[in-house]
């Protein structure tokens, strides 16, 4: 039995608590798992634990490495705070959508869709039954450059998740090298006296009777080293970092959907604004035609002596004013048309919209209940995921209070001959473990945790404000629709009255009872009422779009990718960031 085996036996028998009693512990299991059976010399038995013993030169590094492995395999602690979304109690119902608010509404006024718990779904713009708008919205989802920008931001956020996940795994590097060196021929060799002779030799250097001759040598070195290092995530630092970027990617996905909804709503608003300009142009076209007929009438009456040239001049002024105002309507229409072209990703120089008067009826919009609003608005989802991200950052900073463990290993092949490089004697290896802990940092870690805790609290306030603003916007646009629709009903009645007034004033003027000034007054009254109705109709349609946007469009939180899915290969496309899974913290 060799001396090293005897020392191993003595060590095993003497240090009984550290060796023989570990048969059920993680160290012994790790040693038997990670070291090959050939390492245990045959016939060498530990009398205390009755297992094959290692030579002393092998068991010491094996114990160190196995202990480190066992520590790293333990379930890592997560020292960060547990995340719980803040509670914002929603009201039981929207006040402005209550049936009592519509009890005195005139016939034909708008009312929310029934039942109240119905929600918007899918392509919400299709409820307006405008084929042109449907086509434009489909083009916007594909070619809008703001949506494309937000999509690339989401893809960058997904990539950051992959960067963070790389911290779970070891880093392995290889540095193969080949070196050739030649020694100098200048110098004196150290003689080695050979026994029984009068000469010395060192390699290729021969020395005779005190004089030495040095011959140059060329030495080759072939090396193929591999280094590995790993920091086990004992305190959840890497885990919380991954969560931080996962939640950030979810925030980016929600921002993408919020931007998509914003662009869709803007396109619908511009569309109805443009149709409103077409309707207003139609009003002025009819007014200009009526003014021309009135001018012809005044001229005829002036020629017959019933009226005078003053009435003719008044009719001419009225006509020219209407023509000038009607011409200016084209300015606003062009601006809306150019804005629509930009939204759908086309040049304004190549895009045009046909003239079509606004005649779209206002659809019944399902407003749902307030508690569902928290799950239907992407900006609320983004604010909530921002909270989760801020909470994960606190966990990352708290992990700095605890020590870090580093495991390193290196090995490879090295030989002076390429033919012997892949032989067993050319093998070399080393294993090591180290731990580090900050002893003094003048309160840096505490201040950092305090900073990010305050950031989290600020995000809580921002989340609650976002929710409150969402409730306000829904109430605002419901009341706007209700009031405007009632106002339109009354204004249409005013138009009918103004039309009768114009007919009476025209008839009295033709019979010479009243001056032409009464006709001008009646015409201006009718024109003002018609303008007001067109403006109210445009405001009504844009308020409907704004209400749909405030309700989240057809989006809900189930379409947001779960945290584990944001870095998967099945990435959502630019057309939608959807997932069948619910939002997961």
Buried (B, 14 or more C-beta within 10 A) or exposed (E): EEEBBEBBBEBBBEEEEEBBEBBEEBBBBBBBEEBEEEEBBEEBBBEBBEBBBBBBEBBEBBBEBBBBBBBBEEEBEBBBBEBEBEEBEBEEBBBBBEEEBBEEBEEEBBBBBEEBEBBBEEBBBBBBEBEEBBEBBBBBBEEBEBBBEBBEBBBEBBEBBEEBBEBBEEEEEEEEEEEEEEBEEEEEBEBEEEEEEEEBBEEEBBBEEEEBEBEEEEEEEBBBBBBBBBBBBBBBBBBBBBBBBBBBBBBBBBBBBBBBBBBBBBBBBBBBBBBBBBBBBBBBEBBBEBBBEBBEBBBEBBEEEBBEEEBBBBBBEBBEBBBEBBEEBEEBBBBBBBBBBBBBBEEBEEBEBEEBBBEBEBBBBBBBBBEBBBBBBBBBBBBBBBBBBBBBBBBBBBBBBBEBBBBBBBBBBBBEEEEBBEEEEBEEEEBBBEEEEEEEEEEEBEEBBEEBBEBBEEBBEEBBEBBEBBBEBBBBBBBBBBBBBBBBBEBBEBBEEBBEBBEBBBEBBBEEEBBBEBBBEBBBBBBEBBBBBBBBBBBBBBBBBBBBBBBBBBBBBEBBBBBEBBBEEEEBEBEEBBBEEEBBB
